[in-house]
Amino acid sequence: MKVPVGLLLTISMIAISFSAIFVKWSDAPSTIISMNRMYLASLLLLPIVWVNRKEFKKLSKKDWLFLCMAGVFLAMHFALWFESLKLTTVASSTIILSLQPIVAMVGGFFIYKERTDLSTFMAIGLSIIGVVMVGWGDFGLSSQSAIMGDILSFLSVIAVVTYLLIGQNNVKKISHWIYSFCVFFFAGLSLNIYNLMTGVQISGYPAREWGIFLLLAIFPTLAHVIFNFLLNHVNTTTISMSVLGEPVGATILAILLLGEPVLPLQLIGGFIALLGVFIFLMQQKKVALKEKEKPIAS
């Protein structure tokens, strides 16, 4: 069956753009938001996982180790990025996520020996220029706490790329549903252990906070489920490239829902970023078609 990669990546970009808004609405600690998001996401996947529970038998001890490692890095990503959002604006924090394709390319080159041609690199560069323009105004106003938020956002990029690189080699052994459930659960467990060790309040949060935790579990997590599924069909760099749409979407939502200001330069940058995403995806489609047209060696 033909997989509509472009459509699925578009849905993911829209869903994941809401993540920063939900985090901004919450008053809970970052590691509590992250932990409950992961636990609730695992719970939502449980019915599907139960139907496909026989797949767990395919996993070796080594596979479980990699799943645990992926969960830990996913936990680090959410904890670092959510804390970043509490220290700086949505545009400033999400702009750092634009570095994800570069980190992914470097990781893919060293781990999987993946090659990237000049035209693809130029498309990525175009999108990065666009997202830098989106967040430029916020960078100019950065305070000491905002700069720390930028640093945490960059560290979260390294964590999520590591998570995706681990998944690229292991998600193909089981369905994306089982993979997503495992890494979400291990991420929640890792954060739970961290909260207990550091004395962060685990319970006692009001209904409003739990509503935000649930929203995070449903909408942005949908994007990660789709990403895990698409790892069967595209590489980590492609997934990372699609996330470049998040700063644009999140900034627009921040204007509408949080009242954050936006400059004309940021609007132009948003258009340029999306143009780069479109060019990149078209190039990936051409590469896939060329691969299909290659004659099979006898």
C-alpha positions as CSV (number, residue, x, y, z in Angstrom):
1,M,0.0,0.0,0.0
2,K,1.3,3.5,-0.9
3,V,2.2,5.5,2.1
4,P,1.1,9.2,1.9
5,V,4.3,10.5,3.4
6,G,3.7,14.2,2.6
7,L,0.2,14.1,4.1
8,L,1.3,12.4,7.3
9,L,4.2,14.8,7.8
10,T,1.8,17.7,7.4
11,I,-0.6,16.3,10.0
12,S,2.4,15.8,12.3
13,M,3.6,19.4,11.9
14,I,0.1,20.8,12.7
15,A,-0.3,18.5,15.8
16,I,3.2,19.1,17.2
17,S,2.8,22.9,16.8
18,F,0.3,22.9,19.7
19,S,2.9,21.4,22.1
20,A,4.6,24.7,23.0
21,I,1.2,26.3,23.6
22,F,0.0,23.6,26.0
23,V,3.3,23.8,28.0
24,K,3.0,27.6,28.3
25,W,-0.5,27.1,29.7
26,S,0.8,24.8,32.5
27,D,2.1,25.9,35.8
28,A,3.5,22.4,36.7
29,P,7.2,21.6,36.7
30,S,8.6,20.6,33.3
31,T,9.5,17.0,34.4
32,I,6.0,16.5,35.7
33,I,4.4,17.7,32.5
34,S,6.7,15.4,30.5
35,M,6.1,12.4,32.8
36,N,2.3,12.6,32.8
37,R,2.3,13.3,29.0
38,M,4.2,10.1,28.4
39,Y,2.2,8.0,30.9
40,L,-1.1,9.2,29.4
41,A,0.1,8.6,25.9
42,S,1.1,5.0,26.8
43,L,-2.4,4.5,28.4
44,L,-4.1,5.7,25.2
45,L,-2.1,3.3,23.1
46,L,-2.8,0.3,25.5
47,P,-5.9,-1.1,23.6
48,I,-4.0,-1.3,20.3
49,V,-0.9,-2.7,22.0
50,W,-3.0,-5.4,23.7
51,V,-4.3,-6.6,20.3
52,N,-0.7,-6.8,19.0
53,R,0.8,-8.1,22.2
54,K,2.3,-11.1,20.5
55,E,4.9,-8.8,18.9
56,F,6.7,-8.5,22.3
57,K,8.0,-12.0,21.7
58,K,10.1,-10.7,18.8
59,L,12.1,-8.5,21.1
60,S,15.5,-9.8,22.4
61,K,17.3,-8.5,25.5
62,K,19.3,-6.2,23.2
63,D,16.1,-4.8,21.7
64,W,14.7,-4.0,25.1
65,L,17.9,-2.2,26.0
66,F,17.7,-0.1,22.9
67,L,14.0,0.7,23.6
68,C,14.9,1.7,27.1
69,M,17.7,3.9,25.8
70,A,15.3,5.5,23.3
71,G,12.9,6.2,26.1
72,V,15.5,7.9,28.2
73,F,16.6,10.2,25.4
74,L,12.9,11.0,24.6
75,A,12.4,11.9,28.3
76,M,15.5,14.1,28.2
77,H,14.1,15.9,25.1
78,F,10.8,16.7,26.6
79,A,12.2,17.7,30.0
80,L,14.8,20.0,28.5
81,W,12.5,21.6,25.9
82,F,9.6,22.1,28.3
83,E,11.9,23.9,30.7
84,S,13.2,26.0,27.8
85,L,9.7,27.1,27.1
86,K,9.3,28.3,30.7
87,L,12.4,30.5,30.4
88,T,11.9,32.1,27.0
89,T,9.3,32.7,24.3
90,V,7.7,30.1,22.0
91,A,9.5,31.6,18.9
92,S,12.9,31.7,20.7
93,S,12.6,28.1,21.9
94,T,11.2,26.5,18.8
95,I,13.7,28.3,16.6
96,I,16.5,26.2,18.1
97,L,14.6,23.1,16.9
98,S,15.6,24.2,13.4
99,L,19.0,22.8,14.0
100,Q,17.6,19.3,14.3
101,P,18.2,18.4,10.6
102,I,21.8,19.4,10.8
103,V,22.3,17.3,14.0
104,A,20.4,14.5,12.3
105,M,22.6,14.6,9.2
106,V,25.7,14.5,11.2
107,G,24.4,11.6,13.3
108,G,23.2,9.8,10.2
109,F,26.5,10.2,8.5
110,F,28.6,8.8,11.4
111,I,26.2,6.0,12.5
112,Y,24.5,4.9,9.3
113,K,26.9,6.3,6.6
114,E,24.0,8.3,5.0
115,R,24.9,10.7,2.3
116,T,23.2,14.1,1.6
117,D,23.5,15.8,-1.8
118,L,24.1,19.5,-2.4
119,S,20.5,20.3,-3.4
120,T,19.1,18.7,-0.2
121,F,21.6,20.6,1.9
122,M,20.5,23.8,0.2
123,A,16.8,23.1,0.9
124,I,17.6,22.5,4.5
125,G,19.7,25.7,4.6
126,L,16.8,27.7,3.1
127,S,14.5,26.5,5.9
128,I,17.0,27.2,8.6
129,I,17.3,30.8,7.2
130,G,13.5,31.1,7.4
131,V,13.2,29.9,11.0
132,V,16.1,32.1,12.1
133,M,14.1,35.0,10.7
134,V,11.1,33.9,12.6
135,G,12.9,34.0,15.9
136,W,15.3,36.8,15.2
137,G,13.3,39.5,17.1
138,D,13.2,37.3,20.2
139,F,17.0,36.6,20.1
140,G,17.6,40.3,20.1
141,L,15.7,40.7,23.3
142,S,17.2,37.7,25.1
143,S,17.8,38.1,28.8
144,Q,20.0,35.8,30.9
145,S,17.2,33.4,31.6
146,A,16.1,33.4,27.9
147,I,19.7,32.5,26.9
148,M,19.6,29.6,29.3
149,G,16.2,28.6,27.6
150,D,18.0,28.6,24.2
151,I,20.7,26.4,25.5
152,L,18.2,23.9,27.0
153,S,16.4,23.9,23.7
154,F,19.6,23.0,21.8
155,L,20.3,20.2,24.2
156,S,16.8,18.9,23.7
157,V,17.6,18.8,19.9
158,I,20.6,16.5,20.6
159,A,18.4,14.3,22.7
160,V,15.6,13.9,20.2
161,V,17.9,13.2,17.3
162,T,19.6,10.5,19.3
163,Y,16.2,9.1,20.1
164,L,15.3,9.0,16.4
165,L,18.6,7.5,15.4
166,I,18.1,4.7,17.8
167,G,14.6,4.1,16.5
168,Q,15.7,4.1,12.9
169,N,17.6,0.9,13.5
170,N,15.1,-0.8,15.8
171,V,11.5,0.3,14.9
172,K,11.4,-2.0,11.8
173,K,11.5,-5.1,14.0
174,I,8.1,-4.4,15.5
175,S,5.0,-2.3,14.6
176,H,5.2,1.4,15.3
177,W,2.4,1.0,17.8
178,I,4.4,-1.3,20.0
179,Y,7.5,0.7,19.5
180,S,5.7,4.0,20.5
181,F,4.2,2.4,23.5
182,C,7.5,1.1,24.8
183,V,9.5,4.3,24.3
184,F,6.7,6.4,25.8
185,F,6.4,4.2,28.8
186,F,10.2,4.1,29.4
187,A,10.3,7.8,29.0
188,G,7.6,8.3,31.6
189,L,9.3,5.8,33.9
190,S,12.6,7.6,33.5
191,L,11.0,10.9,34.4
192,N,9.2,9.3,37.3
193,I,12.4,8.1,38.8
194,Y,14.0,11.5,38.3
195,N,11.1,13.3,40.0
196,L,11.3,10.9,43.0
197,M,15.1,11.3,43.3
198,T,15.0,15.1,43.2
199,G,11.9,15.5,45.4
200,V,9.6,17.0,42.8
201,Q,5.9,16.9,43.8
202,I,4.4,13.9,42.0
203,S,0.7,14.3,42.8
204,G,-1.8,16.9,43.9
205,Y,-2.1,18.9,40.7
206,P,-5.5,20.5,39.9
207,A,-7.9,19.3,37.2
208,R,-6.8,22.1,34.8
209,E,-3.3,20.8,34.8
210,W,-4.5,17.3,34.1
211,G,-6.5,18.6,31.2
212,I,-3.3,20.1,29.8
213,F,-1.4,16.8,30.4
214,L,-4.2,15.0,28.4
215,L,-4.0,17.5,25.6
216,L,-0.3,17.0,25.4
217,A,-0.8,13.2,25.4
218,I,-3.3,13.4,22.5
219,F,-2.2,16.0,20.0
220,P,1.6,16.4,19.9
221,T,2.1,12.8,20.8
222,L,0.1,11.9,17.6
223,A,3.0,13.5,15.7
224,H,5.5,11.2,17.4
225,V,3.5,8.1,16.6
226,I,3.4,9.1,13.0
227,F,7.1,9.8,13.1
228,N,7.8,6.3,14.4
229,F,5.6,4.8,11.7
230,L,7.4,6.8,9.0
231,L,10.8,5.6,10.1
232,N,9.8,2.5,8.2
233,H,9.7,4.5,5.0
234,V,12.0,7.5,5.4
235,N,15.2,8.4,7.3
236,T,15.8,10.4,10.4
237,T,16.9,13.5,8.4
238,T,13.5,13.6,6.6
239,I,11.6,13.4,9.9
240,S,13.8,16.1,11.3
241,M,13.3,18.3,8.3
242,S,9.5,18.2,8.6
243,V,9.8,19.4,12.2
244,L,11.0,22.7,10.8
245,G,7.4,23.6,10.2
246,E,6.9,23.6,14.0
247,P,8.4,27.0,14.7
248,V,6.2,28.6,12.1
249,G,3.0,26.9,13.4
250,A,3.9,27.4,17.0
251,T,4.6,31.1,16.5
252,I,1.3,31.6,14.7
253,L,-0.5,29.8,17.6
254,A,1.4,31.9,20.1
255,I,0.2,35.1,18.5
256,L,-3.4,33.9,18.5
257,L,-3.6,32.1,21.8
258,L,-0.9,33.8,24.0
259,G,-0.8,37.2,22.5
260,E,2.9,37.1,21.7
261,P,4.0,39.8,19.2
262,V,5.3,39.0,15.7
263,L,7.3,41.1,13.3
264,P,6.9,41.3,9.4
265,L,10.4,39.8,9.2
266,Q,9.1,36.7,11.1
267,L,6.1,36.3,8.7
268,I,8.5,36.4,5.7
269,G,10.8,33.9,7.5
270,G,7.8,31.6,8.0
271,F,7.1,31.5,4.3
272,I,10.8,30.8,3.5
273,A,10.9,28.0,6.1
274,L,7.8,26.3,4.6
275,L,9.2,26.7,1.1
276,G,12.4,24.9,2.1
277,V,10.3,22.1,3.6
278,F,8.3,21.8,0.4
279,I,11.4,21.7,-1.8
280,F,13.0,19.1,0.5
281,L,10.0,16.8,0.4
282,M,9.8,17.1,-3.4
283,Q,13.4,16.1,-3.7
284,Q,12.8,13.1,-1.4
285,K,9.9,12.1,-3.6
286,K,12.1,12.2,-6.7
287,V,14.8,10.1,-5.0
288,A,12.2,7.5,-4.0
289,L,10.9,7.3,-7.5
290,K,14.4,6.8,-8.9
291,E,15.0,4.0,-6.4
292,K,11.9,2.2,-7.6
293,E,12.9,2.6,-11.3
294,K,16.3,1.0,-10.7
295,P,16.4,-2.5,-12.3
296,I,16.6,-5.4,-9.9
297,A,19.9,-7.2,-10.2
298,S,19.6,-10.9,-11.1
